[in-house]
Amino acid sequence: MGDAPGSTQVSTAPAANDRTAVEAALAAVDAHFDEFVVELQELCRFRSRRQEPDQMAATAQWLAETARRHGASADVIPWEHSHPYVLTEMPGGPKRLLHFTHYDVEVEPAGDDSDWVSGPYEAAVRDGALYARGVADDKGVIMSRLHAAAAWRLAGLTPPVTNVIIMEGKQMLHSPGLGSFTAAHAEQLASDAALWENSWRDSEGRPLLKLGEKGVLYLRLKVRTLPRELTSQNTALLASATTRLVGALAGMVTPDGTVLVPGFADGARKPTDAELALLGEIEFDGEFLRRRAGVDGFIGDVDDREAAVAIRTRPTMTIASLTGGDDRDDVTLGIPAEASAKVEVRLVAGQDPQQVVDAIRVHLDGTGFADVEIDVMATSRPSLTDHRDPFVALVADAARRTYDAEPVIEPYTQWIGNQGVLADRPIVGVGVSRADSGVDGPNEQILLEDYRAGIKHVIEIMAAMAAGNGTEESA
């Protein structure tokens, strides 16, 4: 990449309202963009799949070395319930901007490698787009944040804010190690605001500013009625574990998804009229979902506008699996002795995971199913940043300058995560991809010009933060 960026001579931080300095940083993006793309390609060639710990470790090491080359400090930190974290800090002005990212790929089932027009880890550029598994979610975002901070140094300037980047190598979707990691590194992670990774531009090119994540409560329900399976001639006298568990589940949620557990939705935040108006601006391709699901309509015959609100704002309960008894393709004569089910609950802002567990326990006990055990497999708290927070306005104004388009503010999302552990500061999600970028599927890609714009958007956010626009009230 030519001269090592970390060797660039930098001055003191520019004045907070120095537009000339901002333009210099933006120009540095254009001057070094080809080098930035090469670095992004290098990262995308790592098979950073959670199933391949050696590749995850190599990816983490490369990220740390690259951050150091750009003038940041960087530590690779092994952690419980996760592949190593990479924690970097690029010194700058007194305000602190935190970036949350992750370097694992295949967050959801990724399909067949043979469906790719080029190898998923080849990182090929075709027709102005970079194709690679994980480039949209989330390697493009990682490098856009690092390159945004680096652009100031490449322009001979100190970044106007100090940038701290979490690069997470989670092993499960709900980031089970993030809570303990953030608690143990609270001083390093202290910040005035945070940028999250989960966002993109819609089909009209409008950037989406995402303000929340759902929480998750993942349970395993288990029941045993007999010490071992016995012949089904005794069904008139002995209880079947599968029958009991099906009865318990049927009393918890109806086929149309209505949750019957009293207190389940206690505390769930109802969207305000202003939030509903914001949700009305968000694209929702109901026809695509119906076609993908092979259905003619949604539960309750809701229209696409109602569906767009429900998928984001309604807490849900899903019976994810049900097992028990002898499932061989044969006639079997037995009473199942034990049965289990996985139950996924998606929580909206205001709900407390433990309160929901307690409500389910009370409900089972009160309906005659005290023998059904509840094991908590995973939990995370929902998060919501108020759309009126000054930092949201700051990010939106920066988007207008960058994209020459009106940003769309998405106050609620359907995505789950562990954002709640950092919810003591305003959090806005911004990204570098498009809604149709093929995340987690064959031919995942980002447009290089979207990558350039994503870097410049973050530069504009840094400059506005340093000027005091949008963080004084929320700091």
C-alpha positions as CSV (number, residue, x, y, z in Angstrom):
1,M,0.0,0.0,0.0
2,G,2.9,2.4,-0.5
3,D,4.0,4.4,2.5
4,A,2.7,3.0,5.8
5,P,-0.2,5.3,6.8
6,G,0.9,5.2,10.4
7,S,4.1,7.0,9.4
8,T,2.1,10.1,8.3
9,Q,3.1,13.3,10.1
10,V,0.0,14.7,11.8
11,S,-0.7,18.1,13.3
12,T,-2.8,18.9,16.3
13,A,-6.5,18.3,16.0
14,P,-8.2,20.8,13.7
15,A,-10.6,23.5,15.0
16,A,-14.0,22.0,15.6
17,N,-15.6,24.3,13.0
18,D,-12.8,24.0,10.5
19,R,-14.5,23.0,7.2
20,T,-11.2,23.2,5.4
21,A,-9.9,20.3,7.6
22,V,-13.0,18.3,6.9
23,E,-12.6,18.7,3.1
24,A,-8.9,17.7,3.5
25,A,-10.0,14.4,5.2
26,L,-12.6,13.8,2.5
27,A,-10.1,14.4,-0.2
28,A,-7.7,11.9,1.5
29,V,-10.4,9.3,1.1
30,D,-10.4,9.9,-2.7
31,A,-6.7,10.0,-2.9
32,H,-6.2,6.7,-1.0
33,F,-9.4,4.9,-2.0
34,D,-7.8,2.3,-4.2
35,E,-5.5,1.4,-1.2
36,F,-8.5,1.2,1.1
37,V,-10.3,-1.2,-1.3
38,V,-7.2,-3.4,-1.4
39,E,-7.2,-3.6,2.4
40,L,-10.9,-4.5,2.4
41,Q,-10.2,-7.2,-0.1
42,E,-7.4,-8.6,2.1
43,L,-9.8,-8.8,5.0
44,C,-12.5,-10.5,2.9
45,R,-10.2,-13.3,1.9
46,F,-10.1,-14.6,5.4
47,R,-12.5,-17.4,6.0
48,S,-13.7,-15.9,9.3
49,R,-16.3,-18.5,10.0
50,R,-17.2,-19.3,13.6
51,Q,-16.7,-23.0,12.8
52,E,-13.0,-22.3,11.9
53,P,-11.3,-21.0,15.0
54,D,-7.8,-20.8,13.4
55,Q,-9.2,-18.5,10.7
56,M,-11.0,-16.4,13.3
57,A,-7.8,-16.0,15.2
58,A,-5.8,-15.1,12.0
59,T,-8.5,-12.5,11.1
60,A,-8.3,-10.9,14.5
61,Q,-4.5,-10.7,14.3
62,W,-4.7,-9.1,10.8
63,L,-7.2,-6.5,12.0
64,A,-5.0,-5.5,15.0
65,E,-2.0,-5.2,12.8
66,T,-3.8,-3.1,10.2
67,A,-5.2,-0.8,12.9
68,R,-1.7,-0.3,14.3
69,R,-0.4,0.5,10.8
70,H,-3.0,3.2,10.6
71,G,-1.9,4.8,13.8
72,A,-4.3,3.1,16.3
73,S,-3.5,1.1,19.4
74,A,-5.0,-2.4,19.1
75,D,-5.3,-5.5,21.3
76,V,-6.4,-9.0,20.5
77,I,-8.3,-10.1,23.6
78,P,-9.5,-13.7,24.1
79,W,-12.9,-13.8,25.8
80,E,-15.5,-16.2,27.2
81,H,-18.3,-17.3,24.8
82,S,-16.6,-15.7,21.9
83,H,-13.7,-15.8,19.5
84,P,-11.1,-13.0,20.3
85,Y,-12.2,-9.4,20.4
86,V,-10.1,-6.8,18.8
87,L,-10.2,-3.5,20.6
88,T,-8.7,-0.5,18.9
89,E,-8.3,3.2,19.7
90,M,-7.3,6.0,17.3
91,P,-6.3,9.0,19.4
92,G,-8.0,12.3,18.6
93,G,-10.0,15.1,20.1
94,P,-11.5,14.9,23.6
95,K,-14.9,13.5,22.6
96,R,-15.1,9.8,22.1
97,L,-17.0,7.9,19.4
98,L,-17.5,4.2,19.8
99,H,-18.0,1.9,16.8
100,F,-19.4,-1.6,17.2
101,T,-18.5,-4.1,14.5
102,H,-18.0,-7.9,14.0
103,Y,-15.7,-9.9,11.8
104,D,-17.4,-13.2,11.8
105,V,-19.4,-14.1,8.6
106,E,-22.3,-16.4,7.9
107,V,-24.5,-14.9,10.6
108,E,-27.4,-16.8,9.1
109,P,-27.4,-19.9,6.8
110,A,-25.2,-18.9,3.9
111,G,-26.3,-21.2,1.1
112,D,-24.1,-23.2,-1.3
113,D,-20.7,-21.9,-2.3
114,S,-21.3,-23.3,-5.9
115,D,-24.0,-20.6,-6.4
116,W,-21.4,-17.8,-6.3
117,V,-20.2,-16.4,-9.7
118,S,-16.8,-16.1,-8.1
119,G,-15.4,-17.7,-5.0
120,P,-17.0,-16.4,-1.7
121,Y,-13.5,-15.6,-0.4
122,E,-12.0,-14.4,-3.7
123,A,-13.0,-10.8,-3.0
124,A,-13.5,-10.1,-6.7
125,V,-14.4,-6.7,-8.1
126,R,-16.9,-6.7,-10.9
127,D,-18.9,-3.8,-12.4
128,G,-18.0,-1.5,-9.6
129,A,-19.0,-3.9,-6.8
130,L,-16.9,-6.0,-4.4
131,Y,-18.2,-9.6,-4.0
132,A,-17.3,-11.5,-0.9
133,R,-18.9,-13.4,1.9
134,G,-19.3,-11.0,4.8
135,V,-18.4,-7.8,2.9
136,A,-21.8,-6.3,3.7
137,D,-22.1,-7.9,7.1
138,D,-19.8,-6.8,8.4
139,K,-16.3,-6.5,7.0
140,G,-17.1,-3.4,4.8
141,V,-18.3,-1.6,7.9
142,I,-15.3,-2.5,10.0
143,M,-12.9,-1.1,7.4
144,S,-15.0,1.9,6.7
145,R,-14.7,3.0,10.4
146,L,-11.0,2.4,10.4
147,H,-10.4,4.1,7.1
148,A,-12.5,7.1,8.2
149,A,-10.3,7.6,11.2
150,A,-7.2,7.0,9.1
151,A,-8.2,9.6,6.5
152,W,-7.6,12.4,8.9
153,R,-4.1,11.2,9.6
154,L,-3.5,10.7,5.9
155,A,-4.5,14.4,5.4
156,G,-1.8,15.4,8.0
157,L,-4.4,16.0,10.7
158,T,-5.3,14.5,14.1
159,P,-8.9,13.0,14.1
160,P,-11.3,15.5,15.7
161,V,-12.6,12.9,18.0
162,T,-11.1,9.8,19.6
163,N,-12.4,6.7,17.8
164,V,-12.8,3.4,19.7
165,I,-13.7,0.3,17.6
166,I,-14.9,-3.0,19.0
167,M,-14.4,-5.8,16.5
168,E,-16.3,-8.8,17.8
169,G,-15.8,-12.5,16.9
170,K,-19.0,-13.8,18.4
171,Q,-19.9,-17.4,18.4
172,M,-23.7,-17.0,18.7
173,L,-26.1,-14.4,17.4
174,H,-26.9,-12.8,20.7
175,S,-23.2,-12.0,21.5
176,P,-23.1,-13.8,24.8
177,G,-19.6,-12.5,25.7
178,L,-20.4,-8.9,25.0
179,G,-21.9,-8.1,28.3
180,S,-18.9,-9.3,30.4
181,F,-16.5,-7.8,27.9
182,T,-18.0,-4.3,28.0
183,A,-18.2,-4.5,31.8
184,A,-14.5,-5.4,32.1
185,H,-13.4,-2.8,29.6
186,A,-15.8,0.0,30.6
187,E,-13.1,2.7,30.9
188,Q,-11.7,2.0,27.4
189,L,-15.3,1.9,25.9
190,A,-16.6,5.0,27.6
191,S,-17.9,7.3,24.8
192,D,-20.3,10.1,24.1
193,A,-22.1,8.2,21.4
194,A,-21.9,5.0,19.4
195,L,-22.3,3.9,15.7
196,W,-23.6,0.4,15.2
197,E,-22.9,-1.8,12.2
198,N,-26.3,-3.0,11.1
199,S,-27.7,-0.7,8.4
200,W,-27.7,0.0,4.6
201,R,-29.2,2.2,1.9
202,D,-32.7,1.4,0.6
203,S,-33.7,0.9,-3.1
204,E,-34.0,4.7,-3.5
205,G,-30.4,5.2,-2.2
206,R,-31.6,6.7,1.1
207,P,-29.4,5.8,4.1
208,L,-31.2,4.1,6.9
209,L,-30.4,5.2,10.4
210,K,-31.3,2.3,12.7
211,L,-32.0,3.2,16.4
212,G,-32.6,-0.1,18.1
213,E,-32.4,-3.9,18.3
214,K,-34.8,-6.4,19.7
215,G,-33.6,-8.5,22.6
216,V,-33.8,-12.3,22.7
217,L,-34.8,-14.9,25.3
218,Y,-34.1,-18.4,24.1
219,L,-35.4,-21.2,26.2
220,R,-35.5,-25.0,26.3
221,L,-38.6,-26.5,27.9
222,K,-38.2,-30.1,29.1
223,V,-40.5,-32.6,30.7
224,R,-40.1,-36.2,31.9
225,T,-43.1,-38.4,32.8
226,L,-41.5,-41.8,33.0
227,P,-38.1,-43.2,34.0
228,R,-38.0,-44.9,30.5
229,E,-40.3,-45.5,27.6
230,L,-43.0,-48.1,28.2
231,T,-45.3,-49.8,25.8
232,S,-48.2,-47.7,24.7
233,Q,-50.7,-50.3,25.9
234,N,-50.4,-48.4,29.1
235,T,-51.5,-45.0,27.7
236,A,-54.8,-45.2,29.5
237,L,-52.8,-45.2,32.8
238,L,-49.5,-43.4,32.2
239,A,-48.7,-39.9,31.0
240,S,-46.8,-39.2,27.7
241,A,-44.1,-36.6,27.9
242,T,-44.8,-35.4,24.3
243,T,-48.5,-35.0,25.1
244,R,-47.8,-33.0,28.2
245,L,-45.3,-30.8,26.5
246,V,-47.6,-30.1,23.6
247,G,-50.3,-29.2,26.0
248,A,-48.0,-26.8,27.8
249,L,-46.9,-25.1,24.6
250,A,-50.5,-24.9,23.3
251,G,-51.3,-22.9,26.5
252,M,-48.5,-20.5,25.8
253,V,-49.0,-19.4,22.2
254,T,-51.8,-19.9,19.7
255,P,-51.3,-21.0,16.0
256,D,-51.6,-17.3,14.9
257,G,-48.8,-16.3,17.2
258,T,-50.9,-14.8,20.0
259,V,-49.0,-15.2,23.3
260,L,-51.3,-16.4,26.1
261,V,-48.8,-16.0,29.0
262,P,-50.2,-13.3,31.4
263,G,-47.6,-10.5,31.9
264,F,-45.6,-11.6,28.8
265,A,-45.7,-8.1,27.2
266,D,-45.5,-6.1,30.5
267,G,-43.3,-3.1,29.9
268,A,-43.3,-3.4,26.1
269,R,-43.0,0.0,24.7
270,K,-45.9,1.1,22.4
271,P,-44.8,3.1,19.4
272,T,-45.8,6.8,19.5
273,D,-47.6,8.5,16.7
274,A,-44.3,10.2,15.7
275,E,-42.5,6.8,15.6
276,L,-45.3,5.3,13.6
277,A,-44.9,8.1,11.1
278,L,-41.2,7.4,10.8
279,L,-42.0,3.7,10.3
280,G,-44.3,4.7,7.5
281,E,-41.3,6.0,5.5
282,I,-39.5,2.6,5.6
283,E,-39.6,0.3,2.6
284,F,-41.2,-3.1,3.2
285,D,-41.3,-5.6,0.4
286,G,-44.2,-7.7,1.5
287,E,-44.5,-9.3,-1.9
288,F,-40.9,-10.5,-1.7
289,L,-41.5,-12.1,1.7
290,R,-44.8,-13.7,0.6
291,R,-43.1,-15.2,-2.4
292,R,-40.2,-16.4,-0.4
293,A,-42.5,-18.0,2.2
294,G,-44.8,-19.4,-0.4
295,V,-47.9,-17.8,1.1
296,D,-50.7,-15.6,-0.2
297,G,-50.9,-13.4,2.8
298,F,-49.7,-12.7,6.3
299,I,-51.2,-13.9,9.6
300,G,-54.3,-11.7,10.4
301,D,-54.5,-10.5,6.8
302,V,-52.4,-7.5,7.7
303,D,-51.4,-5.3,4.7
304,D,-47.8,-4.4,4.0
305,R,-47.9,-1.2,6.0
306,E,-49.3,-3.0,9.1
307,A,-46.8,-5.8,8.6
308,A,-43.8,-3.3,8.5
309,V,-44.9,-2.1,12.0
310,A,-45.7,-5.5,13.5
311,I,-42.4,-7.1,12.5
312,R,-40.6,-4.3,14.3
313,T,-42.7,-3.5,17.4
314,R,-44.4,-6.7,18.4
315,P,-42.8,-9.1,20.9
316,T,-43.1,-12.7,19.6
317,M,-42.8,-16.3,20.8
318,T,-41.7,-19.0,18.3
319,I,-41.8,-22.7,19.0
320,A,-38.5,-23.4,17.3
321,S,-38.3,-27.1,17.7
322,L,-40.1,-30.0,19.4
323,T,-38.6,-33.4,20.1
324,G,-39.6,-36.6,21.9
325,G,-40.3,-40.2,21.4
326,D,-39.2,-42.7,18.7
327,D,-39.2,-40.9,15.4
328,R,-38.0,-43.9,13.2
329,D,-39.8,-44.5,10.0
330,D,-41.6,-47.5,11.4
331,V,-44.6,-48.4,13.5
332,T,-43.4,-48.0,17.1
333,L,-45.4,-48.8,20.2
334,G,-44.2,-46.7,23.1
335,I,-45.1,-43.9,25.5
336,P,-42.4,-41.1,25.2
337,A,-40.7,-40.7,28.5
338,E,-39.2,-37.3,27.9
339,A,-39.7,-34.4,25.5
340,S,-38.2,-31.0,24.9
341,A,-38.8,-27.9,22.9
342,K,-36.9,-24.8,22.0
343,V,-38.7,-21.5,22.4
344,E,-37.5,-18.2,21.0
345,V,-38.9,-15.0,22.4
346,R,-38.0,-11.7,20.7
347,L,-38.3,-8.8,23.1
348,V,-39.0,-5.2,22.3
349,A,-37.9,-2.1,24.1
350,G,-39.2,-2.0,27.7
351,Q,-39.3,-5.7,28.2
352,D,-37.1,-7.4,30.8
353,P,-35.9,-10.9,29.9
354,Q,-36.0,-12.2,33.5
355,Q,-39.5,-10.8,34.0
356,V,-40.6,-12.8,30.9
357,V,-39.0,-16.0,32.3
358,D,-40.8,-15.5,35.6
359,A,-44.1,-14.9,33.8
360,I,-43.8,-18.1,31.9
361,R,-42.9,-20.0,35.0
362,V,-45.9,-18.7,36.9
363,H,-48.1,-19.5,33.9
364,L,-46.9,-23.1,33.6
365,D,-47.3,-23.6,37.3
366,G,-50.8,-22.2,37.3
367,T,-52.0,-24.2,34.4
368,G,-51.0,-27.6,35.7
369,F,-47.5,-27.9,34.2
370,A,-45.2,-27.3,37.2
371,D,-43.2,-30.4,36.0
372,V,-42.1,-28.6,32.9
373,E,-38.5,-27.4,33.4
374,I,-37.2,-24.1,31.9
375,D,-33.6,-23.8,30.9
376,V,-32.4,-20.4,29.7
377,M,-30.1,-20.9,26.7
378,A,-29.6,-17.3,25.7
379,T,-30.7,-13.8,26.7
380,S,-30.1,-10.2,25.6
381,R,-31.8,-7.0,26.4
382,P,-33.6,-4.9,23.8
383,S,-32.3,-1.4,23.1
384,L,-33.9,1.8,21.7
385,T,-32.4,5.3,21.1
386,D,-35.0,8.0,21.1
387,H,-35.3,9.4,17.6
388,R,-35.3,12.9,19.2
389,D,-31.9,12.5,20.6
390,P,-29.5,15.2,19.4
391,F,-27.0,12.6,18.2
392,V,-29.6,11.2,15.8
393,A,-30.1,14.6,14.3
394,L,-26.3,14.9,14.0
395,V,-26.0,11.6,12.1
396,A,-28.9,12.6,9.9
397,D,-27.4,16.0,9.0
398,A,-24.1,14.3,8.2
399,A,-25.9,11.8,5.9
400,R,-27.6,14.7,4.0
401,R,-24.2,16.2,3.3
402,T,-22.7,12.9,2.2
403,Y,-25.5,11.3,0.2
404,D,-27.5,14.3,-1.0
405,A,-30.5,12.4,0.0
406,E,-32.9,12.5,2.9
407,P,-32.1,9.8,5.4
408,V,-34.7,7.4,6.8
409,I,-34.8,7.1,10.5
410,E,-35.9,3.6,11.6
411,P,-36.8,3.8,15.3
412,Y,-37.5,0.1,15.7
413,T,-35.9,-2.9,13.9
414,Q,-36.7,-6.6,13.7
415,W,-33.0,-7.6,14.3
416,I,-31.8,-9.1,17.5
417,G,-28.5,-8.5,19.3
418,N,-26.9,-7.4,22.5
419,Q,-26.9,-3.7,21.9
420,G,-28.6,-3.2,25.3
421,V,-25.2,-3.6,27.1
422,L,-24.1,-0.3,25.6
423,A,-27.5,1.5,25.9
424,D,-26.2,4.1,28.3
425,R,-25.3,6.3,25.3
426,P,-27.1,7.1,22.0
427,I,-26.6,4.5,19.4
428,V,-27.2,4.8,15.6
429,G,-26.7,2.1,13.0
430,V,-25.1,3.2,9.7
431,G,-23.7,1.0,7.0
432,V,-22.0,0.7,3.5
433,S,-24.3,-1.7,1.7
434,R,-27.8,-1.8,0.0
435,A,-31.0,-3.6,1.0
436,D,-30.4,-6.0,-1.9
437,S,-26.7,-6.7,-1.2
438,G,-27.4,-10.5,-0.6
439,V,-26.3,-10.6,3.0
440,D,-25.4,-14.1,4.1
441,G,-26.4,-15.5,0.7
442,P,-24.6,-16.2,-2.5
443,N,-23.0,-13.2,-4.2
444,E,-23.0,-10.9,-1.2
445,Q,-21.6,-7.6,-2.4
446,I,-21.2,-3.9,-1.8
447,L,-20.9,-1.1,-4.4
448,L,-17.5,0.6,-4.1
449,E,-19.1,4.0,-4.3
450,D,-21.3,3.1,-1.4
451,Y,-18.1,2.1,0.5
452,R,-16.6,5.5,-0.4
453,A,-19.7,7.3,0.8
454,G,-19.9,5.3,4.0
455,I,-16.3,6.4,4.9
456,K,-17.2,10.0,4.2
457,H,-20.4,9.8,6.2
458,V,-18.4,8.8,9.3
459,I,-15.9,11.6,8.7
460,E,-18.7,14.1,8.7
461,I,-20.1,12.6,11.9
462,M,-16.7,12.9,13.6
463,A,-16.4,16.6,12.6
464,A,-19.9,17.4,13.8
465,M,-19.3,15.7,17.1
466,A,-16.2,17.8,17.6
467,A,-18.1,20.9,16.9
468,G,-20.6,20.0,19.7
469,N,-23.5,19.4,17.4
470,G,-25.8,16.8,18.8
471,T,-23.8,15.3,21.7
472,E,-23.9,17.9,24.5
473,E,-27.3,16.8,25.8
474,S,-26.6,13.1,25.5
475,A,-23.0,13.0,26.7
